[in-house]
Amino acid sequence: MFITRSSGSATRRPSAKVARALEIHRSVMACNAHIAIDRESTHALTAALMLPCYKAEFRTLVLAMTSDEERELRYALDDFCAGVA
């Protein structure tokens, strides 16, 4: 099954490693948002405790990727960041 990128070209669905890395990236972004909103809240405290775990898991996952998976992740993150801005 194919999905389209914002540029209009068709690409395959992300591999399992890339999909997991994207999930972790979303969690990192959510943690950063909770910390930025209210540093004194319970959510911010939980986010501050979880953030290093998510970052370590992301780093470990990326180190286990092939060069093709890394490239796929870079493109997916570029698309994600372009959508956020």
PyRosetta script that sets phi, psi and omega in degrees:
from pyrosetta import init, pose_from_sequence

init()
pose = pose_from_sequence("MFITRSSGSATRRPSAKVARALEIHRSVMACNAHIAIDRESTHALTAALMLPCYKAEFRTLVLAMTSDEERELRYALDDFCAGVA")
pose.set_psi(1, 142.0)
pose.set_omega(1, -177.6)
pose.set_phi(2, -111.9)
pose.set_psi(2, 149.6)
pose.set_omega(2, 171.5)
pose.set_phi(3, -123.3)
pose.set_psi(3, 160.9)
pose.set_omega(3, -179.6)
pose.set_phi(4, -106.6)
pose.set_psi(4, 143.8)
pose.set_omega(4, 174.4)
pose.set_phi(5, -86.4)
pose.set_psi(5, 167.4)
pose.set_omega(5, -178.7)
pose.set_phi(6, -62.3)
pose.set_psi(6, -24.1)
pose.set_omega(6, 179.7)
pose.set_phi(7, -76.0)
pose.set_psi(7, -11.3)
pose.set_omega(7, 177.5)
pose.set_phi(8, 99.4)
pose.set_psi(8, -9.9)
pose.set_omega(8, 179.2)
pose.set_phi(9, -84.5)
pose.set_psi(9, 145.8)
pose.set_omega(9, -178.5)
pose.set_phi(10, -83.2)
pose.set_psi(10, 139.3)
pose.set_omega(10, 176.3)
pose.set_phi(11, -137.3)
pose.set_psi(11, 163.8)
pose.set_omega(11, 177.8)
pose.set_phi(12, -78.8)
pose.set_psi(12, 163.2)
pose.set_omega(12, 174.2)
pose.set_phi(13, -61.6)
pose.set_psi(13, 150.1)
pose.set_omega(13, -179.3)
pose.set_phi(14, -63.2)
pose.set_psi(14, 149.2)
pose.set_omega(14, 175.5)
pose.set_phi(15, -64.8)
pose.set_psi(15, 169.5)
pose.set_omega(15, -177.9)
pose.set_phi(16, -61.0)
pose.set_psi(16, -42.3)
pose.set_omega(16, 179.9)
pose.set_phi(17, -64.8)
pose.set_psi(17, -42.5)
pose.set_omega(17, -179.6)
pose.set_phi(18, -67.0)
pose.set_psi(18, -42.4)
pose.set_omega(18, 178.3)
pose.set_phi(19, -60.8)
pose.set_psi(19, -43.0)
pose.set_omega(19, 178.5)
pose.set_phi(20, -65.2)
pose.set_psi(20, -41.5)
pose.set_omega(20, 178.3)
pose.set_phi(21, -62.1)
pose.set_psi(21, -37.9)
pose.set_omega(21, 177.8)
pose.set_phi(22, -66.5)
pose.set_psi(22, -38.8)
pose.set_omega(22, 176.3)
pose.set_phi(23, -62.1)
pose.set_psi(23, -44.5)
pose.set_omega(23, 179.3)
pose.set_phi(24, -64.3)
pose.set_psi(24, -40.2)
pose.set_omega(24, 178.5)
pose.set_phi(25, -60.8)
pose.set_psi(25, -41.4)
pose.set_omega(25, 176.9)
pose.set_phi(26, -62.0)
pose.set_psi(26, -38.1)
pose.set_omega(26, 178.2)
pose.set_phi(27, -66.4)
pose.set_psi(27, -40.3)
pose.set_omega(27, 176.9)
pose.set_phi(28, -61.6)
pose.set_psi(28, -44.5)
pose.set_omega(28, 179.5)
pose.set_phi(29, -63.3)
pose.set_psi(29, -40.5)
pose.set_omega(29, 178.6)
pose.set_phi(30, -64.9)
pose.set_psi(30, -41.7)
pose.set_omega(30, 177.5)
pose.set_phi(31, -61.0)
pose.set_psi(31, -46.6)
pose.set_omega(31, 179.4)
pose.set_phi(32, -60.1)
pose.set_psi(32, -38.6)
pose.set_omega(32, 179.3)
pose.set_phi(33, -65.7)
pose.set_psi(33, -44.3)
pose.set_omega(33, 179.2)
pose.set_phi(34, -62.4)
pose.set_psi(34, -40.2)
pose.set_omega(34, 179.8)
pose.set_phi(35, -67.0)
pose.set_psi(35, -38.9)
pose.set_omega(35, -178.4)
pose.set_phi(36, -71.4)
pose.set_psi(36, -31.8)
pose.set_omega(36, -176.0)
pose.set_phi(37, -71.3)
pose.set_psi(37, -52.1)
pose.set_omega(37, -176.6)
pose.set_phi(38, -154.0)
pose.set_psi(38, 100.7)
pose.set_omega(38, -176.3)
pose.set_phi(39, -64.5)
pose.set_psi(39, -17.1)
pose.set_omega(39, -176.5)
pose.set_phi(40, -94.9)
pose.set_psi(40, -5.7)
pose.set_omega(40, -176.7)
pose.set_phi(41, -79.2)
pose.set_psi(41, 161.3)
pose.set_omega(41, 176.9)
pose.set_phi(42, -63.5)
pose.set_psi(42, -37.7)
pose.set_omega(42, 179.2)
pose.set_phi(43, -63.5)
pose.set_psi(43, -40.1)
pose.set_omega(43, 179.7)
pose.set_phi(44, -67.3)
pose.set_psi(44, -39.1)
pose.set_omega(44, 177.9)
pose.set_phi(45, -63.8)
pose.set_psi(45, -46.0)
pose.set_omega(45, 178.0)
pose.set_phi(46, -61.4)
pose.set_psi(46, -43.0)
pose.set_omega(46, 179.0)
pose.set_phi(47, -62.0)
pose.set_psi(47, -41.6)
pose.set_omega(47, 179.7)
pose.set_phi(48, -64.6)
pose.set_psi(48, -32.8)
pose.set_omega(48, 178.0)
pose.set_phi(49, -75.6)
pose.set_psi(49, -34.2)
pose.set_omega(49, -177.3)
pose.set_phi(50, -83.6)
pose.set_psi(50, -26.3)
pose.set_omega(50, -174.4)
pose.set_phi(51, -53.8)
pose.set_psi(51, -48.2)
pose.set_omega(51, 179.2)
pose.set_phi(52, -62.6)
pose.set_psi(52, -32.4)
pose.set_omega(52, 178.1)
pose.set_phi(53, -66.1)
pose.set_psi(53, -46.7)
pose.set_omega(53, 178.3)
pose.set_phi(54, -61.9)
pose.set_psi(54, -43.5)
pose.set_omega(54, -179.5)
pose.set_phi(55, -63.5)
pose.set_psi(55, -40.7)
pose.set_omega(55, 178.7)
pose.set_phi(56, -65.8)
pose.set_psi(56, -41.2)
pose.set_omega(56, 178.8)
pose.set_phi(57, -64.6)
pose.set_psi(57, -41.3)
pose.set_omega(57, 178.5)
pose.set_phi(58, -61.7)
pose.set_psi(58, -47.5)
pose.set_omega(58, -179.1)
pose.set_phi(59, -60.3)
pose.set_psi(59, -45.4)
pose.set_omega(59, 179.7)
pose.set_phi(60, -62.4)
pose.set_psi(60, -42.2)
pose.set_omega(60, 180.0)
pose.set_phi(61, -64.8)
pose.set_psi(61, -43.9)
pose.set_omega(61, -179.5)
pose.set_phi(62, -65.1)
pose.set_psi(62, -38.4)
pose.set_omega(62, 179.0)
pose.set_phi(63, -64.6)
pose.set_psi(63, -25.4)
pose.set_omega(63, 179.8)
pose.set_phi(64, -88.5)
pose.set_psi(64, -1.7)
pose.set_omega(64, -177.1)
pose.set_phi(65, -82.8)
pose.set_psi(65, 152.0)
pose.set_omega(65, 171.1)
pose.set_phi(66, -77.6)
pose.set_psi(66, 169.0)
pose.set_omega(66, 179.2)
pose.set_phi(67, -64.1)
pose.set_psi(67, -34.1)
pose.set_omega(67, 177.2)
pose.set_phi(68, -66.1)
pose.set_psi(68, -40.7)
pose.set_omega(68, 178.4)
pose.set_phi(69, -66.9)
pose.set_psi(69, -39.4)
pose.set_omega(69, 177.2)
pose.set_phi(70, -61.2)
pose.set_psi(70, -43.4)
pose.set_omega(70, 178.9)
pose.set_phi(71, -62.8)
pose.set_psi(71, -43.9)
pose.set_omega(71, 178.7)
pose.set_phi(72, -60.0)
pose.set_psi(72, -41.3)
pose.set_omega(72, 179.1)
pose.set_phi(73, -65.9)
pose.set_psi(73, -42.6)
pose.set_omega(73, 178.4)
pose.set_phi(74, -58.8)
pose.set_psi(74, -45.9)
pose.set_omega(74, 178.8)
pose.set_phi(75, -62.3)
pose.set_psi(75, -42.5)
pose.set_omega(75, 179.6)
pose.set_phi(76, -64.7)
pose.set_psi(76, -40.5)
pose.set_omega(76, 178.5)
pose.set_phi(77, -69.1)
pose.set_psi(77, -36.3)
pose.set_omega(77, 175.8)
pose.set_phi(78, -60.5)
pose.set_psi(78, -45.4)
pose.set_omega(78, 178.2)
pose.set_phi(79, -63.1)
pose.set_psi(79, -41.9)
pose.set_omega(79, 179.7)
pose.set_phi(80, -62.5)
pose.set_psi(80, -47.5)
pose.set_omega(80, -178.1)
pose.set_phi(81, -66.9)
pose.set_psi(81, -34.4)
pose.set_omega(81, 177.8)
pose.set_phi(82, -66.0)
pose.set_psi(82, -34.1)
pose.set_omega(82, 179.2)
pose.set_phi(83, -73.9)
pose.set_psi(83, -27.3)
pose.set_omega(83, -179.3)
pose.set_phi(84, -77.7)
pose.set_psi(84, -37.9)
pose.set_omega(84, -175.5)
pose.set_phi(85, -70.4)
pose.dump_pdb("model.pdb")
